[in-house]
Amino acid sequence: MDETTQPQDNELVEKQEELSEYMDFDKSRIRILALINAWKPQQAEVESMRKLRYLTANVEDLQASGILRQDETFIPIRVIDATIRREQPPFINFLTQSRRLAIFDCLTQLSVDTQQLERDYTRGMTYNGWDLTYFKCLDGAQLMGWDSIEIEFDESKPLHVGVDHIGNGNLIFPVDAINIQACDTILRRYEVTKAQLKDFVNRFGFEEEVVEELLEAKSQPNHIDQNIVIYKRWCRIDGVVYVSWFSETSTEWLKKPVKLFLGRKRQEQQMEMQLAPDPVTGVVIPTLVPVMKWVDEDETNYNVRVLIYTLSEQPAIAQCKGRGFFDAPKQEAQSGLWTAMINGTVRASNVYASPAQDDGNGGKLAQADVDLVHGVVFSKPLNFW
C-alpha cells in the first residue's frame, strides 16, 4: 500500500465508524437518554412558568386547608400574561399586515423586477392557519425567552413548505448549546395518541412490530387513554443530516435513520447505458451516454429555527430569559398587595362590639353567642369599635 492511499483508507474507516455509531440503536440510545435526562430540569421550568403565567387559586380549597381564613380571599394579578399580550400587537401587525413576507433581489442582475416572485411566495406561504404557528412561537419566546419552529416538506401546502411550532421544552439539545446548527444531536418531543401512532406506520414508514410492542406496553390499565411520548432525532453524519424516530421504552428504532429530505433536488450528470448506433459501422450497440437526472439534495443544516426574545451577551440558548423570569417578582408583589388590601377592607367593614360593663370573667376574652341584627333593641349596652 502506497503513502497516498493510506490517509484515504483511514478516513473511510473513520466515516464508517461514525455512521455505525449513529445508526446502531443500542449505542444511540445511551446518548439520547442522557440528552433527555439532562433536559428534564428545563422541562420542569417550562411547566412551572406556564402555571405562574395563568396563576390560578381555588379560594374554597385554600380556606378549607387553613391557608386562608373564612373571611379572606386571594386576588391573583397576572402581570406576566398582561405584559405578554401588551407586547404582541406590534409583532402581529408586522407579520399579518405586510404586503409581502420576504424581499427578493437578483444578485447577478440588480435591475430585475422581483415583485411577482414576492407576491407568489407570500401567497404560497399564507396557507390556512399559517399565522398560528408564528403567534405560538412568539408567545413561547416571550414567556420563556426563546422558542422554535420546524420547517417541513409538506406536499399538502401550496409551495410544499410547512412551518410547525415546536414549543419550548419540546426541542431538546445540550443545555449549554450556543447554536442549534452546531449541535451533534437534537431531539423533538411529541405526545401522540395510539391512533396517531398506528397511522404513522403507513404515513411515515414506522416499524410496525416496534409500534405494536409500544402499544402493547401502553395497554395496561394505568396507561389507558394516555398519550405516548416519542422523539424525532436529528444528527449530522459526515456533514449530512439524518432523521430517525425513537421511544424511551422501545427496543429498536421506531424508524431507522435516513437522510433528511425537504423536497430539494438538483440536476446531476450521470452516465447511463443506452442503445446507440456506432458512428462507423452503424450497428446498434450498448453505449454509455451522459444524461442529466434529478437527484435528492443532501441537507447539511437542521430544519429548525430558534426565536430569541431579547438578544444579550448570554451565549447559551437555554439560559435566555423571558417575561416569566422578569415579571414574576412584580406579579407576586402585586398579588400580595391587592390581596392584603381587599382582605383588610373586608375586615374593616365588619361590625365588632363588646359589652359596656365587665361580665366578671376576670378580663378573659370570650365570644358571646349573639348575632347583631339591625332594628332590634339589646338588653345590655354595647360598645361598637
Stockholm file with secondary structure:
# STOCKHOLM 1.0

chainA/1-385         MDETTQPQDNELVEKQEELSEYMDFDKSRIRILALINAWKPQQAEVESMRKLRYLTANVEDLQASGILRQDETFIPIRVIDATIRREQPPFINFLTQSRRLAIFDCLTQLSVDTQQLERDYTRGMTYNGWDLTYFKCLDGAQLMGWDSIEIEFDESKPLHVGVDHIGNGNLIFPVDAINIQACDTILRRYEVTKAQLKDFVNRFGFEEEVVEELLEAKSQPNHIDQNIVIYKRWCRIDGVVYVSWFSETSTEWLKKPVKLFLGRKRQEQQMEMQLAPDPVTGVVIPTLVPVMKWVDEDETNYNVRVLIYTLSEQPAIAQCKGRGFFDAPKQEAQSGLWTAMINGTVRASNVYASPAQDDGNGGKLAQADVDLVHGVVFSKPLNFW
#=GR chainA/1-385 SS CCTTHHHHHHHHHHHHHHHHHHHCHHHHHHHHHHHHHHHHHHHHHHHHHHHHHHCCCCHHHHHHTTSSCTTCCCCCCCHHHHHHHHHHHHHHHHHHSSSCSCCCCCSSCTTCCCHHHHHHHHHHHCCTTHHHHHHHHHHHHHHHSEEEEEEEECTTSTTSEEEEECCTTTEECCTTCSCGGGCSEEEEEEEECHHHHHHHHHHHCCCHHHHHHHHHHTTSGGGTTCCEEEEEEEEEETTEEEEEEECTTCSSCSEEEEECCCSCEEEEEEEEEEEEECTTTCCEEEEEEEEEEEEECCCCSCSEEEEESSCCSCCCGGGCCCHHHHSHHHHHHHHHHHHHHHHHHHHHHSCCEEESSCCSSTTCCCCCCCCCCTTCCCSSCEEEC
#=GC SS_cons         CCTTHHHHHHHHHHHHHHHHHHHCHHHHHHHHHHHHHHHHHHHHHHHHHHHHHHCCCCHHHHHHTTSSCTTCCCCCCCHHHHHHHHHHHHHHHHHHSSSCSCCCCCSSCTTCCCHHHHHHHHHHHCCTTHHHHHHHHHHHHHHHSEEEEEEEECTTSTTSEEEEECCTTTEECCTTCSCGGGCSEEEEEEEECHHHHHHHHHHHCCCHHHHHHHHHHTTSGGGTTCCEEEEEEEEEETTEEEEEEECTTCSSCSEEEEECCCSCEEEEEEEEEEEEECTTTCCEEEEEEEEEEEEECCCCSCSEEEEESSCCSCCCGGGCCCHHHHSHHHHHHHHHHHHHHHHHHHHHHSCCEEESSCCSSTTCCCCCCCCCCTTCCCSSCEEEC
//
